[in-house]
Amino acid sequence: MLVDAGIAAITVHGRTRAQGYAGAADWDTIAKVAAAVPIPVIGNGDLASATGVAKRRDETEIAGAMIGRAAMSAPWIFSQTKQYLATGEIPDPPDLTEKWKLILRHCQLVVRQRGAEESAIRSMRARLMAYSRAMPDAKRLREKFSHVSTLAKVERIAEENILYTEDRIVEEREIPALIGS
């Protein structure tokens, strides 16, 4: 019916509304849709890595993949997936400094778009908390992000987090050396 109406592609999310975010996405259904229609099918659900996207493409013959929640805490998943699909090599994840550069750039763009810094940074709090999930000292970061309202404060939090992490790495290297002495 939709094909007859002229749509060029269709995206299939592998969960029902009743499931919400719980349970596993139904990739068997996505594969059946991809096999049944003459237009490209884009699959969505439980895609959290470049290898996951490649696996689902191979298993289901989808034409594309839509990455959702994974991008909220790891937006570099798109460049990693693109590189993996092109080369077959899994790129290294960005280091902490690279992650912070991306986060700060995101904040700067939102401030520029909104014009009012305080409301822009407040609107970023949920995104900042999502970004922090895979970062060192995440609990403390989330606590700080819940009160942040300026770009300068986000920059200070970034500097503190990078320094804290560097200090911990040095300490972890020194402890075995001290024990061995």
VENQUI-V293896 format. One record per residue. N is the residue number from 0. SS is DSSP state (H for helix, E for strand, C for the rest). OMEGA is omega as a letter, one per 30 degrees, with the letter a starting at -180 (NA if undefined). D_FIRST is the distance of its C-alpha to the first C-alpha in whole Angstrom. Layout:
N,SS,OMEGA,D_FIRST
N,SS,OMEGA,D_FIRST
//
This chain:
0,C,l,0
1,H,l,4
2,H,l,5
3,H,l,5
4,H,l,6
5,C,l,9
6,C,a,10
7,C,a,12
8,E,l,13
9,E,l,12
10,E,l,15
11,E,l,15
12,E,a,19
13,C,l,20
14,C,l,22
15,C,l,21
16,C,a,22
17,C,l,25
18,C,a,26
19,C,l,26
20,C,a,28
21,C,l,30
22,C,a,29
23,C,l,28
24,C,a,24
25,C,a,22
26,H,l,22
27,H,l,21
28,H,l,18
29,H,l,17
30,H,l,19
31,H,l,16
32,H,a,13
33,H,l,15
34,H,a,16
35,H,a,12
36,C,a,10
37,C,a,12
38,C,l,12
39,E,l,15
40,E,l,15
41,E,a,18
42,E,a,19
43,E,l,21
44,C,l,24
45,C,l,28
46,C,a,28
47,C,a,32
48,C,l,33
49,H,l,33
50,H,l,33
51,H,l,31
52,H,a,28
53,H,l,29
54,H,a,29
55,H,l,26
56,H,a,25
57,H,a,27
58,H,a,26
59,H,a,22
60,C,l,21
61,C,l,20
62,C,a,20
63,E,a,21
64,E,l,23
65,E,l,23
66,C,a,26
67,C,a,27
68,C,a,30
69,H,a,32
70,H,a,32
71,H,l,34
72,H,a,37
73,C,a,37
74,C,l,35
75,C,l,37
76,H,a,34
77,H,l,32
78,H,l,35
79,H,l,36
80,H,l,33
81,H,l,33
82,H,a,36
83,H,a,35
84,H,a,32
85,H,a,34
86,H,a,38
87,C,l,37
88,C,l,40
89,C,a,40
90,C,l,41
91,C,l,44
92,C,l,43
93,C,l,44
94,C,a,48
95,H,l,48
96,H,l,50
97,H,l,46
98,H,a,44
99,H,l,47
100,H,l,46
101,H,a,43
102,H,l,43
103,H,l,45
104,H,l,43
105,H,l,40
106,H,l,43
107,H,l,44
108,H,l,41
109,H,l,40
110,H,l,44
111,H,a,43
112,H,a,40
113,H,a,41
114,C,l,45
115,C,a,47
116,H,a,48
117,H,a,48
118,H,l,45
119,H,a,43
120,H,l,45
121,H,l,44
122,H,a,41
123,C,a,41
124,H,a,42
125,H,l,39
126,H,l,38
127,H,l,42
128,H,l,42
129,H,l,39
130,H,a,41
131,H,a,44
132,C,a,42
133,C,a,43
134,C,l,46
135,C,l,50
136,C,a,51
137,H,a,48
138,H,l,49
139,H,l,52
140,H,a,49
141,H,l,47
142,H,l,50
143,H,a,51
144,H,a,48
145,C,a,47
146,C,a,50
147,C,l,50
148,C,l,49
149,C,l,50
150,H,l,50
151,H,l,53
152,H,l,53
153,H,l,50
154,H,l,52
155,H,l,55
156,H,l,53
157,H,l,51
158,H,l,55
159,H,a,56
160,H,l,53
161,H,l,54
162,H,l,58
163,H,a,57
164,H,l,55
165,H,l,58
166,H,l,61
167,H,l,59
168,H,l,59
169,H,l,62
170,H,a,63
171,H,l,62
172,H,a,63
173,H,a,67
174,H,l,67
175,H,l,67
176,H,l,69
177,H,a,72
178,H,a,71
179,H,a,72
180,C,NA,75
//
